[in-house]
């Protein structure tokens, strides 16, 4: 079996399409980066405030002295949510530059708090509660949001 293929191309239309893509793709990428960054901030905040790690599971519980102090101040102690005043998560944001986006804490004090919880360990026992990450399921969702935004999928 032999197949004949004929391609008829209008070169003017192809040139117009290519120049349109050159102009529109950078804008689409920037829009997509903004969408996925906002989604990343939302996921980090929501999961942490539910007491969940990025890939599932729960944070190690509060120390008895911390529970006592939090109860005295009217805070919940059922699970660790890393929220006391709310300043740390209100400071969580992102910035986009060309083809890259970064999620970060605006204020240095909140950045320091987050690094203690996420990396160095907080409290006398130096308990590490990694929260500042994107889980595997969220990575796939971010990829889908990105490609959908730029019109690939």
C-alpha positions as CSV (number, residue, x, y, z in Angstrom):
1,X,0.0,0.0,0.0
2,X,1.4,3.4,-1.0
3,X,0.1,6.7,0.2
4,X,0.5,10.0,-1.5
5,X,0.8,13.1,0.6
6,X,0.5,16.5,-0.8
7,X,1.1,19.6,1.3
8,X,-0.1,22.9,0.2
9,X,1.2,25.8,2.2
10,X,0.5,29.5,2.0
11,X,3.9,30.9,3.1
12,X,2.4,34.3,4.0
13,X,0.0,32.6,6.4
14,X,2.8,30.5,7.9
15,X,4.9,33.6,8.4
16,X,2.0,35.4,10.1
17,X,1.4,32.5,12.4
18,X,5.1,32.3,13.4
19,X,5.3,36.0,14.1
20,X,2.1,35.8,16.2
21,X,3.5,32.9,18.2
22,X,6.7,34.8,18.8
23,X,4.7,37.7,20.1
24,X,2.1,35.8,22.2
25,X,4.1,32.9,23.7
26,X,6.2,35.1,26.2
27,X,2.9,36.7,27.4
28,X,1.3,33.3,27.8
29,X,4.3,32.0,29.7
30,X,4.2,34.9,32.1
31,X,0.4,34.4,32.7
32,X,0.9,30.7,33.2
33,X,3.8,31.3,35.7
34,X,1.5,33.7,37.7
35,X,-1.2,31.1,37.7
36,X,1.0,28.2,38.9
37,X,2.7,30.4,41.5
38,X,-0.6,31.5,43.0
39,X,-1.6,27.8,43.0
40,X,1.6,26.9,44.8
41,X,1.2,29.5,47.5
42,X,-2.4,28.4,48.0
43,X,-1.4,24.7,48.3
44,X,1.4,25.4,50.7
45,X,-0.9,27.6,52.9
46,X,-3.9,25.3,52.8
47,X,-2.1,22.1,53.5
48,X,0.0,23.5,56.3
49,X,-3.0,25.1,58.0
50,X,-4.8,21.7,57.8
51,X,-1.7,20.1,59.5
52,X,-0.7,18.2,56.4
53,X,2.8,17.7,55.0
54,X,3.2,18.5,51.3
55,X,3.1,14.8,50.3
56,X,0.6,13.7,52.9
57,X,0.9,12.7,56.5
58,X,0.7,14.8,59.6
59,X,3.2,17.0,61.4
60,X,4.7,15.9,64.7
61,X,2.5,17.1,67.5
62,X,3.0,20.1,69.8
63,X,5.0,19.7,73.0
64,X,2.9,19.6,76.2
65,X,4.2,23.1,77.2
66,X,3.3,24.5,73.8
67,X,-0.2,23.0,74.0
68,X,-0.7,24.5,77.4
69,X,0.5,28.0,76.2
70,X,-1.7,27.8,73.0
71,X,-4.8,26.8,75.0
72,X,-4.2,29.7,77.3
73,X,-4.1,32.1,74.3
74,X,-7.2,30.5,72.7
75,X,-5.5,28.7,69.9
76,X,-6.3,25.2,68.6
77,X,-4.1,22.3,69.7
78,X,-5.8,19.4,67.9
79,X,-3.1,19.4,65.2
80,X,0.0,21.4,64.3
81,X,-0.9,24.1,61.8
82,X,2.2,26.4,62.2
83,X,-0.2,29.3,62.6
84,X,-0.1,31.5,65.7
85,X,-0.6,35.1,64.5
86,X,-1.0,34.4,60.8
87,X,1.8,36.7,59.8
88,X,4.0,34.0,58.3
89,X,1.4,32.9,55.8
90,X,0.2,36.4,55.0
91,X,3.8,37.1,54.1
92,X,4.0,34.2,51.6
93,X,4.0,35.4,48.0
94,X,5.7,35.0,44.6
95,X,7.5,37.1,42.0
96,X,7.8,36.4,38.4
97,X,10.7,37.5,36.2
98,X,10.6,36.6,32.5
99,X,10.6,32.7,32.5
100,X,11.0,32.0,36.2
101,X,8.8,32.4,39.2
102,X,9.9,32.3,42.9
103,X,7.8,31.7,46.0
104,X,9.1,33.4,49.1
105,X,8.3,35.2,52.3
106,X,8.2,39.0,51.9
107,X,9.4,39.8,55.4
108,X,12.7,38.6,56.8
109,X,11.2,37.8,60.2
110,X,8.7,35.4,58.6
111,X,11.4,33.9,56.4
112,X,13.4,33.2,59.6
113,X,10.3,31.5,61.3
114,X,9.7,29.4,58.2
115,X,13.3,28.3,58.0
116,X,13.2,27.1,61.7
117,X,10.1,25.1,61.1
118,X,11.1,23.7,57.7
119,X,14.8,23.2,58.0
120,X,16.6,23.9,61.3
121,X,14.0,22.8,63.8
122,X,11.8,24.8,66.2
123,X,11.7,24.7,70.0
124,X,13.9,23.1,72.5
125,X,13.7,19.7,70.8
126,X,14.5,21.3,67.4
127,X,11.4,19.6,65.8
128,X,11.6,19.9,62.0
129,X,8.2,20.2,60.2
130,X,8.8,20.5,56.5
131,X,6.0,22.4,54.9
132,X,7.6,24.8,52.4
133,X,7.5,22.4,49.4
134,X,5.2,21.3,46.6
135,X,4.0,17.7,46.8
136,X,4.2,15.2,43.9
137,X,0.5,15.4,43.2
138,X,0.6,19.2,43.2
139,X,3.6,19.1,40.8
140,X,1.5,17.2,38.3
141,X,-1.4,19.7,38.8
142,X,1.0,22.6,38.4
143,X,2.3,21.1,35.2
144,X,-1.3,20.7,33.9
145,X,-2.2,24.3,34.8
146,X,0.9,25.6,33.1
147,X,0.4,23.8,29.8
148,X,-3.3,24.5,29.7
149,X,-2.5,28.2,30.2
150,X,-0.1,28.3,27.3
151,X,-2.5,26.3,25.2
152,X,-0.3,23.1,24.8
153,X,-2.8,20.6,26.3
